[in-house]
């Protein structure tokens, strides 16, 4: 990621956690694009769901909430594994995600 600072370009390095989040997003997106779908609308709904889930996390979690971010990454990886299984129906996947509790638990 680059930022402009008084005419000079400053390259800001991503943290390990940020790289994990971006890698998960790319993997989910690629998997969704490669899946055989019943229709274009189903694929678009899956991509919209992935996008909105990450946007929600970006707006509801602070950068200092490392435990909550790591929990979301673990949850996302499980969802990715489920999505990569050949027998998983896209519509069922979307219903499973919409019914699950995606809010982090504060303990």
PLY file of the C-alpha trace (Angstrom):
ply
format ascii 1.0
element vertex 107
property float x
property float y
property float z
element edge 106
property int vertex1
property int vertex2
end_header
0.00 0.00 0.00
1.36 3.44 -0.88
0.65 6.80 0.68
1.54 10.22 -0.66
3.43 12.43 1.75
4.36 15.94 0.58
5.11 14.86 -2.97
7.09 11.75 -1.98
5.72 8.24 -2.14
5.97 6.37 1.15
5.46 2.62 1.09
3.71 1.35 4.19
4.35 -2.29 4.96
1.41 -4.47 5.87
1.45 -6.30 9.17
1.32 -10.08 9.24
-2.32 -9.95 10.32
-3.23 -7.62 7.45
-1.51 -9.96 4.99
-3.49 -12.91 6.41
-6.78 -11.03 6.00
-5.95 -10.03 2.42
-4.84 -13.57 1.55
-8.08 -14.99 2.96
-10.13 -12.46 0.97
-8.29 -13.34 -2.25
-8.66 -17.08 -1.61
-12.39 -16.76 -0.93
-12.85 -14.60 -4.03
-10.89 -16.98 -6.27
-12.75 -20.00 -4.92
-16.09 -18.30 -5.50
-15.12 -17.44 -9.07
-13.98 -21.01 -9.83
-17.05 -22.73 -8.41
-19.68 -24.11 -10.73
-22.82 -22.11 -9.96
-26.44 -22.67 -10.66
-26.64 -19.17 -12.10
-24.73 -15.92 -12.42
-27.02 -14.45 -9.75
-25.91 -17.14 -7.29
-22.23 -16.38 -7.96
-22.90 -12.66 -7.61
-24.72 -13.26 -4.33
-21.74 -15.24 -3.01
-19.27 -12.53 -4.05
-21.48 -9.85 -2.50
-21.64 -11.85 0.72
-17.84 -12.18 0.86
-17.39 -8.47 0.16
-19.94 -7.37 2.76
-18.51 -9.70 5.41
-15.06 -8.18 5.03
-16.43 -4.62 4.95
-18.41 -5.33 8.12
-15.27 -6.58 9.84
-13.33 -3.53 8.70
-15.90 -1.16 10.17
-16.74 -3.02 13.40
-13.30 -4.18 14.54
-10.47 -1.96 15.69
-6.91 -2.74 14.65
-6.06 -3.38 18.29
-8.66 -6.19 18.51
-6.11 -8.80 17.49
-7.91 -11.71 19.17
-11.21 -10.89 17.46
-9.47 -10.47 14.08
-7.68 -13.80 14.50
-11.00 -15.45 15.41
-12.56 -14.03 12.24
-9.63 -15.32 10.19
-10.07 -18.82 11.67
-13.81 -18.65 10.96
-13.11 -17.48 7.40
-10.65 -20.31 6.78
-13.24 -22.85 7.90
-15.75 -21.29 5.52
-13.15 -21.38 2.74
-12.55 -25.09 3.33
-16.30 -25.69 3.23
-16.66 -23.69 0.03
-13.82 -25.64 -1.60
-15.55 -28.98 -1.01
-17.06 -30.27 -4.25
-20.40 -31.25 -2.66
-21.12 -27.88 -1.04
-24.14 -26.13 -2.52
-23.62 -22.38 -2.89
-27.12 -21.51 -1.71
-26.69 -23.70 1.39
-23.35 -22.03 2.06
-24.92 -18.59 1.94
-27.77 -19.66 4.25
-25.29 -21.18 6.71
-23.31 -17.95 6.85
-26.36 -15.72 7.21
-27.63 -17.85 10.13
-24.30 -18.01 11.96
-23.26 -15.53 14.62
-20.44 -13.50 13.06
-20.00 -11.09 15.95
-16.82 -11.62 17.99
-17.23 -12.84 21.54
-15.78 -10.59 24.25
-14.38 -12.71 27.06
0 1
1 2
2 3
3 4
4 5
5 6
6 7
7 8
8 9
9 10
10 11
11 12
12 13
13 14
14 15
15 16
16 17
17 18
18 19
19 20
20 21
21 22
22 23
23 24
24 25
25 26
26 27
27 28
28 29
29 30
30 31
31 32
32 33
33 34
34 35
35 36
36 37
37 38
38 39
39 40
40 41
41 42
42 43
43 44
44 45
45 46
46 47
47 48
48 49
49 50
50 51
51 52
52 53
53 54
54 55
55 56
56 57
57 58
58 59
59 60
60 61
61 62
62 63
63 64
64 65
65 66
66 67
67 68
68 69
69 70
70 71
71 72
72 73
73 74
74 75
75 76
76 77
77 78
78 79
79 80
80 81
81 82
82 83
83 84
84 85
85 86
86 87
87 88
88 89
89 90
90 91
91 92
92 93
93 94
94 95
95 96
96 97
97 98
98 99
99 100
100 101
101 102
102 103
103 104
104 105
105 106
